Amino acid sequence: MTQHAFQAETARLLHMVVHSLYSDREVFLRELLANAADACDKLRVAALTEHGLLPAGETLGVEVEADKDQGTLTIRDTGIGMTEAEAVGNLGTIARSGTKAFLEGLAEEQRKGAGLIGQFGVGFYAAFMVADKVVVESRSAKAGSDQAVRWESAGDGGFTTETIARTARGTTVTLHLKDDAKEFLEPSRIRFLVKKHADYMGVAISVKNDKGEWEQANAGTALWTRPKDQITEEQYEEFYRSFHLWDKPATRLHTTVEGSLSFTALLFVPSERPMDLFDRDRRGLSLYVRRVFVMEDCKDLLPEWLRFVRGVVDSDDLPLNVSREMLQGNETVAKLRRQLTKRVVDHLVALGRSEDEKDTTAFTAIESSFGPILREALVNDQDHKDKVARIVRWPSTWTTAPAADGEPARPAVTGLEDYCRRNQTDDKKIYALTAPSLEVAKASPLIEGYVKAGKEVLFFVDPVDEWVAQHFRQFDGRDLVNISLGASGLDESAMADKAKAMEGFLGFAKDAAGVSEVRLTARLADSPCCVVGDQWSLTPQMEELLRRSGQPIPEQKRILELNPDHPLVQKLSALHADEGKRDQVKDWLGILRDSALLAAGARPVDGAGLAKRVQGLLAQAV
């Protein structure tokens, strides 16, 4: 027996690996199974050129066996095994990877097919999180039965090795479990962990049950690694249901990328909103590293505005010991995120432009369920907002208007590209109205002048659209204009002479209505008045959002706009000339102001006063 000291930082570094690198003790089994699977893959690859290493018809596999009487857990494989020198080198040097060294020795064409996952170097030492002693017995496939090795350590800074006799090729790792780790002696617990962490490893993993029988605990084949033409729709849908989703996916994206960044992704977009869509702890993709499960709900692989996407990402370039903390700032993860986001966005853009009925149906379901969430990208993702702007849809004055005779039925919503194609005029603007609901938007007096002038107005009726209107200002060279703020952008030339004739009334109305300004407008066609803000004001909807969140609301400049051609405005202007009627005109102007605020979805200035004035008018009418 030979005594050895650990290389590198010995016990101190080992203590860090055991207590800091992994946040969950159960991952020790994942690491040891990954090593065992690697050993099998190494033998398979080596046997391609050294034909005597693997007898014909022999099956490679891994076994896991618990001995409750002895308090030991054993993981054995029939892989390539180790010599004593390899055991000292691979198990005696922390942060050295036998798999990495093996890959470096392969020719390029062999390396592509190796499919190894153990390029991490420290995973074996996770065993000491649950064991106070680890014994490894191994015989290399290239050595005789009397040249096997026993490696033993208590994780205290050193280890021993000795030469032993061993008939079977491969490696056996025996863990003498700590008293607080006896849960890992239960076959049901072991099977659960194998299913969770190693279900898609390419070798069969068998677990001995309470009856002493061997049962295969993993599926063995990852669906996403198979060619797409060999996967049926039923198999895709069955896999989709593994994410606890019971609708049918609207669309899926199954892609494999090779090169400087290698990964496979199988992603689904549900057709309905998942129940946990707004649960911050249940958002993201399942992350695998070379078919080994690493993390559920990995939030770093897609931006938050794609939180409804479900599926798996299998990376060739990440270490198995990656944690949620380590993902932050990881350059490989950042590259994965950019690639995945681009592919999902491009896929959705293609769906939205497709004329295929199946694609149209899928896109309609996605937009209906997740349109407002996608629109978050227009506010907080500078890299992708231009492409996302080609995906998102809104209702408009065109979509809500009845189709002409013989014209096909109009869609419920429209995109910006279609809006621009329909509105080919010198007025290079995109008009939008923010409102608390579609019903309020359709009935708003603010759209009247635009409809009369033949200009289409988009209806921004979701809370997120308030932020979109503030931050998304241009599309394909056209300015986005919120028609509830600032000047109308319509032809106001006819208003100048009329305003001069009504100058006295307009000044009186400003004081009577208690607003920052009263002006005439071409924005109105059938209604007598409307209330708008100046260019920098908050919309009524934004005020309400701030109010509900307990935020202070700065004083707003409200502008009362009047329709000079409306009979009511003309009569009020005429009555204003009679000094005896001015108090009554003042009350009526207050009613006009508050009714305009209500039409815009805002709160009236004086709700109780409005009710009293309306009741007075009703009494007079009765």
C-alpha positions, 0 to 999 in steps of 0.5 A: 500500500502506498500513501499519497498526498493530494496535489494542488491545495490538498485538504483546503481545496477539497474542503471548498469543493465539498462545501462551496461548489455544489449547493445540493448534496444529491448532485454527488450521484449525478457526478459519479454516474457521469464519470461512469458513463464517461468510462463506458463511452471511452471504452466504446470509442477506444474499441473502434481502433483497438478491437480486442478491448470490447468483446463483440456483443458485450453491453456497457452499463452502470449499476447502483447498489445500496447496502443498508447493513454496511451503510455503503452505496456502490456505483460500478461500471463496465467501462475502460477502467484505470491503471494505478498510475491513472488513478493517482493522476485522475483521482489525486489531482483536484481540478484535473479531468481524465476525460479532458486528457482522453479527448486531447489524445483523440484525433479530431474525427474521433473526438466528434463522436466521443460524446463525453461529459466529464470535462470538469475535473472536480465532480468525483470529490462531491462524493465526500459531501455524503461519505466519510470514506470513498473506496475505488477499485478499478481495472483498465481494459488494457491491463491484466486481472492482476494489475487492478488498483484500489484507491482509498481516501477519507477526504482528509488531504491524502489517499492510499493506493495498492495493486489488487487482483480484479477479474472484471474490467471497469470501476467500482466506487464504494461510498461509506455514507455519513450518518446524515446521508442514509437517505441515499440508501433507499432504492426509491430515492436512488431511482428518483435521483437517477431519473432526475439527473441521468435519465438521458445518459447514453448507457443503461443505469440499473438500480437494485431494488429492495427485493434484490432485483435489478431494474433499469432506472433511466430512459437512456435516450434523449429525445432531443438528440434524435433526428427530427425525422425519426420523432413522431408528433405524439412523441413530441407532445408526450415530451411537452407534457413532461413540463406539466403542460396539458394543452397542445404546443402552438409551435416548437423549435428543434435545433442543433448548433455545432461550431465554436458553441455547440448545443441542442435545443428543443423548445415549445411555445404553449398555445395557452398561458401556463398556470405558473407564468408569473411565478418568478421561481418557475420560469425558464428552460431545463439545462443539460450538459451532454445529456446530464441534467444540471438545472431546472427552470434556468432563467439565464438562457432566455430573457424574461419576456420569453418566460413562456417558452418551455423546453430543454437546452443541452450544451456541450460547452458548460461544466457539470458543476455549474450552479445558478450563481456561476451562471451569472456572468458566464460567457458561454451562457451569455452566448447561449442566451443570444443564440437561443433568443435569436432563434426563437425570435426569428422563428416567431417572425417567420410564423407571423409572415407565413401564409400557411394556415397551420402557421397562421393558427399557431401564431394567432394562439401565441399572440393572443396568449403572450402578445403583451409579454412579448411587447415587454421587449420593446421597452427593455431589450434594445438588441431585439426590440426591432425584430420583436416589433415585427411580431407583436400585434394590436387592434386598431380602427381598421381591424375593428371597423366592419369589412366592406362588401366582398372584402375578406373578414379582417383580423382582430389585430394588426402588426406594424408592418401591415400598418405601414403597408396600408398607410402609404402617405406622406404622413410618416407616422404611426398613430396609437391611443392608450386606453384602459380597454378596447371598448373605451378606445373604440368609443374615444372621441380622440380617434374621430378626427383621425378616422375622418382624415383616413388615418389608422389608429392602433389601440394600446389597451394593455398595461404594458402598452403604456410603457411601450408608448413611452419608450418605443418611439420609431419603427422603420423610420416612422415615429410612433405618436400617442394621440392622447398627448401633445398636438394632434398632428392633423391639419389644424390650419382651419382652427386659427381663424375660429380660435381668434373669433372665440378668443374670449370664450376660450380664456373664460373656459380655461379658468372655468374648467381649471385646466392648463389650456383650452384650445380648438382642435381638428382631433374631434368630429362628432364629440364636443370635447376631449382632454389630452396632456402635453407632450411630457404628461402622463396618460390617465392610464399611467397615472392609475398604474402609479396610483395603484403601486403607491407611487407619487403622481406629479401635477399634470398639465391637462388640455381641454380641446373643443370642437368649434363645429359642435352645436353644444360648443357654439351655444356655450360660446354664445351664452358666455357673452351673457354675463348673467349666464356665465355661472351656469356656463361655468358649471356646464364646462365642468361637466364637459371636462369631467365627462371628457376625462371619463371618456379617456378612462381617467378619474374626474376632477370632482366626482361628487361635484360632477354628480351634483351638476348632472343631477341638476341638469336632469331635474331641469330636463324633467 
